[in-house]
């Protein structure tokens, strides 16, 4: 009797038994992806639930456990697989979605002129740098029309510092035949305020790149919830 009840309950939990327009995939096809919640979008990626839980229930529990979508996508495989109902396949699906979003933004920046205060470049830099637990310094190399040629992570450091060598930045700029560059690095502490050291290395890099006729447009610092721009703050040398 208990077994029969369990089977019936599992069938009732299945998304296939929901009204058609309440199913995430059908809802997306009829009303567009923007109409879906984070849990519904995540459920489409996960594809199936687990015993006693629909895919949407599992997605909601996952988002609650990791405190949001960002932490869910940033979780490593071991951490993600601790969740009941998730495994290596789920991890692979979520990582594929995360990297596809990065490449989508990257292609847009390669095609269109970058405006340094635009939301688009900030989003891209956040997806590339915010999840690191140590400081990472990167460059966005641009052509003469300020379209992205390449995004390159050049230096990796500790929790609160990364050693940056102007000579290596110049070499990379020449390799990509760049006309301009945007610097970016993350602050794992979450505080995006520029430090005096950040300002000092920016001045050194600008002077080094001037010798090869490469313009520095900005230096952006990626925090936990904020991006601070040297150009906007008026502290570009």
N, C-alpha and C positions, 0 to 999 in steps of 0.2 A: 504493500500500500504506500509506504514511504517512497519507494523507488518510482512508483507510478506518478505520485505527486511531483517528484523532482523533475521527471521528464516533461510533464505538463507545464511546470513552471518555467523550465528552460525554453520551451517552445513559445510561451507567452512573452518571454524576455527578448526573443529574437526580433531584430528590426524588420525582418520580412513580414512579421505579423502586424506591424504598425500601419496606420492609414498611409497611403502612398505619398501624399504631400508632406508628411511628417518625417519621412525617411531622408537622412542627410543627402544622399546622392540624388534622389529625385527632386528634393528641394533645391539643390544647387542647379540642376538642369532647368528647372522651371522658373526660378527666381534669381539665379546668379549666386556666385560664391560669396559676395558681400552680405547676403542675407543670412548666412550661417554664423553661428557662434563659434568660438575657438574650439569648444568641445565637439561640435558637429564636424568641423573641418578635420580635427584630429582623428575623429572616428572613421572618416573616409580613408585616411592614411593607414590606420590600424586594421581596417577591413573587417575585423571580427572581434567579438568580446570573449568572455570566458564563462565558465559554469556559473549560472545565476546572474550574469551581467551582460547587457548588450554592449556593443562597441561604444555607444555614446556614454553609457554608465562608466565603462572602463576609462574612456577619455576624460570624463569629469573627475574621476578619482585620481587619475594621473596628474592632471593640472593642479588639483588641490594638494597632492602629495609634494609636487615640485614647486609649488607656489607660482604657477603661471606658465605661459607658453615658452617664454625665453629660457627659463631654467630647464624646462623639459627638453628642448632642442639642444641645449648646451650640455646635458648630462652625458657622462661617459657610459660605455656599454655596461660595465659592471654595476654602476649605480642604477641605470635604467632597468636592468634585468632583475633587480631586487623586487620590483613591483610584480605582484601576482597578475598573470595574464600577459606580461610582456617578456620578450626574449630577443634573441639576436636578430630575428627577422624584423621585429618592430624597430629595433635600433637602426638597422640598415635602411628601413623605409623613412624614418625620421631624418636621418643624416642625409639621405638623398634629397629630401625636400629642402633641408637647410642649405645645402650647397647649390641646389638649383636656384634658390632665391638669390644667393650671392652672384651667381653667374648671370642671372637675368638683369640685375642691377648693373653689373659690370659691362654687359653688352650695351646697355642703354647709355652708359657714360662713354663708351668707346665710339658711339654713333653720334651723340649730341654734344654740343658745346657745354662745358661745365661752368656753371655759375657758382663761385666758391661759397656763397651763402645759401645755396639751395638745399632743400630738404633731401633731395636725392643723394648728393654726395655724403651727407651726414649719415643717412640710413646705410649706405654702402660701407662706410668706414666702421660703423657700429657692428654690422654683421661680420666684418672681417677681424675686428680687434677686441671687442668688448668681453668675449668669453675667456680670454687668456688670464691665467693666475699670476703671470709674471709680466713685466713691462716688455712690450714689443714696439719697436720703432719701424715705421713703414713709409714708403714714398709712393705717391700717385704721380707717375710721369705723364706729361701732356705734350701734345703736338702744338704747332703754331696756332691752331684754331681752338686750343684748349679742350681737345677731346682726349680721352684717356688712351695712352699707349699701353701702359702696364701698371699694375699694382704689385709692389714688391716689398716683402718683409725683410729688412736688412739686418736688424740687430735684436737679439733676445737677451733679456737681463734677468735680474732677480725680482723679488716682490716689489721693490720700490726704485729700482734704477736699471738703466741699460747703458752700456758703453757705446758711444756713437763716434764713428771715425769719418770726418769730412772727406778724406781721400776716397773711401769706398763709395760714398754717396756720389761724388763727382764721377767716378768710374762707371757707376750704374747709369747716371744721366747721359753720359757719352755713349754707352752701349746702346741705349734706347733712342739715341738721337733726339733727346727731349728738348723742347723750347722752354718749358716751364715745369714746375713741380709743386705739389702740395705735400707737406710733411704731416704725419699723424702718428700718435702713439697713445697707448692706453695707460690709465692709472688704476691698477688693481684695487687700490683703496676705495675707489668709487668717487673720489673727489676730483672733479675735472679742472680745478683751478691751476693755472700755470705756476710753476715754481720759478725761483730765480735761476736755478740750473737749466730749466727748460728754455728760458729767455736767452741765457748765455750761449747755449749750444746752437740755438736758432741763428743768432748773430754770426757765429763762426761758420755755419753752413751757408748762409747767404753770401758772406765774403768769398768763400771757396767757390761757390757756383757762379759768382759774378765773373770770375776769371775765364770761364768757359761759356759765358753769355747765356746762362740759364736763369730764368726769373723764378724767384720763390713767391708764390701767390699767398700762401697761408701755412700755418701750423695748427692743426686741430688736435685737441686732447679729448680722448674718449673716456668718460666716467661711467658710473653705473647707470645713471638716468639722464645724463646731460653731455653735451658736446660743447667745448669752449674753443672759440676761434680767436687766434692772435689778431687777425685782421679786424674782426668785429670789436675786439677789446681795445684796439688802437695801440697795440704794443709791438707791431711789426717794425723792425728797425728801418 
